[in-house]
Amino acid sequence: MITKTTLDVSTIPRVDIDFMNNTHAEEVEMVITLSNIITVYMKSDSKTDDQKQGITQALESWLQHTKLHFEKENELMREVQFPAYLMHAGEHETTLQKMISIVNEWKSTKSIEPVADFVFTAWPSWFESHINSMDTMTAKFAVMNGYDPQSQPDNSTDE
């Protein structure tokens, strides 16, 4: 059983736009915190309601952060008319649906194995790959087309 995430804020790939890097760092910090909570839970002989609630809260916070993360990137892609928008936004949607499924499964069954597998294995692998491909291309395209790499998007969406 793997109980340590391989991601670290200092080693995640960086892209050409600051807000994306900041969001990625926030997300990795949330996953590291969640990883630590899961590790303690899995090593515990008696699983308490407080521990379960802590996992639920950490999962819900992460899910909300991820929704905003993806909305901001999708908005950027629409703003700069990124040609691979459908592919990139599609990856966001697929991953978001998987996260929702994991969170809902946890809430209904309190089975930690699917959560641990996602947090320790599936998500870190996807996240690093996604940054290295989709996010890197999106940021390069946006900056090449006049987007200010230091600008901060507002938190509203046009949807």
C-alpha positions in Angstrom: 0.0 0.0 0.0 1.4 3.4 -1.0 0.9 6.1 1.6 3.0 8.9 0.4 2.3 11.3 -2.4 5.2 11.9 -4.8 4.3 15.5 -5.4 6.1 18.4 -3.8 5.4 22.1 -4.4 9.1 22.7 -5.2 9.1 20.0 -7.9 5.9 20.5 -9.8 6.3 21.7 -13.3 6.0 25.5 -13.8 4.2 27.2 -16.6 4.4 30.7 -18.1 1.5 32.2 -16.2 1.8 33.1 -12.5 -1.8 32.5 -11.4 -1.7 29.0 -12.8 1.5 28.2 -10.9 0.0 29.6 -7.7 -3.1 27.6 -8.1 -1.1 24.4 -8.8 1.0 25.0 -5.6 -2.2 25.5 -3.6 -3.6 22.3 -4.9 -0.5 20.3 -4.2 -0.5 21.7 -0.6 -4.1 20.5 -0.2 -3.2 17.1 -1.5 -0.2 16.8 0.8 -2.4 17.7 3.8 -5.1 15.2 2.6 -2.3 12.6 2.2 -1.2 13.1 5.7 -4.7 12.8 7.1 -5.3 9.6 5.1 -2.0 8.1 6.2 -2.8 8.7 9.9 -6.3 7.3 9.4 -5.0 4.1 7.6 -2.4 3.5 10.4 -5.0 4.0 13.1 -6.3 0.9 14.9 -9.6 2.6 15.7 -11.1 4.8 13.0 -12.9 7.7 14.7 -15.8 9.8 13.5 -13.5 12.8 13.8 -10.9 11.3 11.5 -13.6 10.4 9.0 -15.0 13.9 9.2 -11.5 15.3 8.7 -11.1 13.3 5.5 -14.5 14.4 4.3 -13.8 18.0 4.9 -10.3 17.8 3.2 -11.9 16.1 0.2 -14.6 18.7 -0.1 -12.2 21.6 0.2 -10.0 20.0 -2.4 -12.9 19.4 -4.7 -14.1 23.0 -4.4 -10.6 24.3 -5.1 -10.3 22.1 -8.1 -13.6 23.3 -9.5 -12.4 26.9 -9.2 -9.0 26.0 -10.6 -10.5 24.4 -13.7 -13.0 27.3 -14.2 -10.2 29.8 -14.1 -8.2 27.9 -16.7 -11.2 27.3 -18.9 -12.0 31.0 -18.8 -8.4 31.8 -19.8 -8.6 29.4 -22.7 -11.8 31.0 -23.9 -10.4 34.5 -23.5 -7.3 33.7 -25.6 -9.2 31.4 -28.0 -6.9 28.5 -27.3 -7.2 26.1 -30.2 -7.1 22.9 -28.0 -9.8 24.2 -25.6 -12.1 21.3 -26.0 -9.3 18.8 -25.4 -8.0 20.6 -22.3 -11.4 21.4 -20.9 -12.4 17.8 -21.5 -9.5 16.6 -19.3 -10.7 19.0 -16.6 -14.2 17.6 -16.8 -13.1 14.0 -16.8 -10.9 14.5 -13.8 -13.5 16.6 -12.0 -16.1 13.8 -12.5 -13.7 11.2 -11.2 -13.0 13.4 -8.1 -16.8 13.8 -7.5 -17.2 10.1 -7.8 -14.4 9.4 -5.3 -15.8 12.0 -2.8 -19.3 10.6 -3.1 -18.1 7.0 -2.7 -16.2 8.0 0.4 -19.2 9.8 1.9 -21.4 6.8 1.3 -19.1 3.8 2.1 -16.2 5.3 4.2 -14.0 3.0 2.2 -10.5 4.5 2.2 -8.8 2.4 -0.4 -10.3 4.1 -3.5 -9.6 7.5 -1.9 -6.0 6.5 -1.1 -5.4 5.1 -4.6 -6.7 8.3 -6.2 -4.8 10.7 -3.8 -1.5 8.8 -3.8 -1.3 7.3 -7.3 -3.9 8.3 -9.9 -4.2 12.0 -9.3 -0.5 12.9 -8.8 0.4 11.1 -12.1 -2.5 12.8 -14.0 -1.7 16.2 -12.4 2.0 16.2 -13.4 1.2 15.0 -16.9 -1.6 17.5 -17.3 0.7 20.4 -16.3 3.5 19.2 -18.6 1.2 19.0 -21.6 -2.1 20.9 -21.5 -1.3 23.6 -19.0 2.2 24.3 -20.5 0.7 24.6 -24.0 -2.1 26.8 -22.8 0.1 29.2 -20.9 2.6 29.5 -23.8 -0.2 30.1 -26.3 -1.8 32.7 -24.0 1.4 34.7 -23.4 2.4 34.5 -27.1 -1.0 36.0 -27.9 -0.6 39.0 -25.5 -1.8 37.6 -22.1 0.0 39.2 -19.2 1.8 36.4 -17.3 1.4 38.3 -14.1 -2.3 39.1 -14.4 -4.8 37.7 -12.0 -8.1 36.5 -13.3 -11.2 37.5 -11.4 -13.1 34.8 -9.5 -16.3 35.2 -11.5 -17.2 33.2 -14.6 -19.3 34.1 -17.6 -21.3 30.9 -17.4 
